[in-house]
Amino acid sequence: MSALGVGIVNLFASVSIILVNKQIASACGFHFILTVLTLNFITTGSALEVLVRLGYLEVKHLPTKVRWQIAVMALLTVLLNNASNEANSVGFYQISKLLIIPTVICIERLNGVWNTYSVGVMLSLLIASIGVAVATVADFEINTRGTILAVVSIVFTAQYQMWQRNKQSEHGVSAMQITYSVSWPQAVVGVLASALFDVRFPYVKELLLLPKGGLLDHTFHKDTVFWVVACCAIAVVMNTSTYALLGKVSPVTYQVLGQLKTCLIVGFGYVFFDAKAPPVWLLVRFSGVAIAVVGILAYALQKHKEDQMKKERKD
């Protein structure tokens, strides 16, 4: 498949999975995020296993201890992201994720890693942060629980991305190989976590700011089953198309596509799920989104330019 075809598939899957997860939690009332995640992990692991058996993916495992560490961290990260999606408007959830890059820089500084960043990079991140602030002010669905989950999910996602990148470089594995290596540990951890919190001790979830209720007490409907199955299928398409896309396009193109996803998710989220704001506030909200997207794109272009200059100096 061409880069354009893969890009379209990835765009559709990435936007759809956010909206489908919101549909499952909000419209269907199925608040068992751990159970949905576990099913996603099992489906993705099975799909990758098929690719391995067919010879499309070379197996290269991480050390056992690292595999399980990443599996636990991945579960917590995705859980917090989905919990933030459930607790917030789709728009707030998506634009808050634009703060991951500045958070990575802050974590690096706190850990004593003082990487130098150009004025252009810092200015672009400042613009992105201002855009997020403007869009957030215009969001009518901001609440304490959702804000806490959003902040914690950003911190965990930033830390997880740094950790995974380091482990990938340290052990010489590709992004798809590391995903396959941790896929079954993720599924095992997911099964144990969902059995513990969704089935055995559901009241503990309230202490973790997760939606309350036990899975065994939930009344299932056909619509819920349909959307959960759809979510699992889309997760497989999204993961595999992401790796295929990374191999076909430049980092800048990938970033541009990522910001297009942001715009589409915020737009569709407003149409289908988010509280309808007055026209003036809606204008403020989408102006903030536009400012944030411009900032992140400027960051991507600046970083790409600086990386190219570094390569030329080495050569």
Stockholm file with secondary structure:
# STOCKHOLM 1.0

chainA/1-315         MSALGVGIVNLFASVSIILVNKQIASACGFHFILTVLTLNFITTGSALEVLVRLGYLEVKHLPTKVRWQIAVMALLTVLLNNASNEANSVGFYQISKLLIIPTVICIERLNGVWNTYSVGVMLSLLIASIGVAVATVADFEINTRGTILAVVSIVFTAQYQMWQRNKQSEHGVSAMQITYSVSWPQAVVGVLASALFDVRFPYVKELLLLPKGGLLDHTFHKDTVFWVVACCAIAVVMNTSTYALLGKVSPVTYQVLGQLKTCLIVGFGYVFFDAKAPPVWLLVRFSGVAIAVVGILAYALQKHKEDQMKKERKD
#=GR chainA/1-315 SS CCHHHHHHHHHHHHHHHHHHHHIIIIISCCCCHHHHHHHHHHHHHHHHHHHHHTTSSCCCCCCHHHHHHHHHHHHHHHHHHHHHHHHSCHHHHHHHGGGHHHHHHHHHHHTTCCCCCCHHHHHHHHHHHHHHHHHHHTCTTCCHHHHHHHHHHHHHHHHHHHHHHHHHHHHTCCHHHHHHHHHHHHHHHHHHHHIIIIIICTTHHHHTTCCCCCGGGCCCCHHHHHHHHHHHHHHHHHHHHHHHHHTTSCHHHHHHHHHHHHHHHHHHHHHHTSCCCCHHHHHHHHHHHHHHHHHHHHHHHHHHHHHHHHHHHHC
#=GC SS_cons         CCHHHHHHHHHHHHHHHHHHHHIIIIISCCCCHHHHHHHHHHHHHHHHHHHHHTTSSCCCCCCHHHHHHHHHHHHHHHHHHHHHHHHSCHHHHHHHGGGHHHHHHHHHHHTTCCCCCCHHHHHHHHHHHHHHHHHHHTCTTCCHHHHHHHHHHHHHHHHHHHHHHHHHHHHTCCHHHHHHHHHHHHHHHHHHHHIIIIIICTTHHHHTTCCCCCGGGCCCCHHHHHHHHHHHHHHHHHHHHHHHHHTTSCHHHHHHHHHHHHHHHHHHHHHHTSCCCCHHHHHHHHHHHHHHHHHHHHHHHHHHHHHHHHHHHHC
//
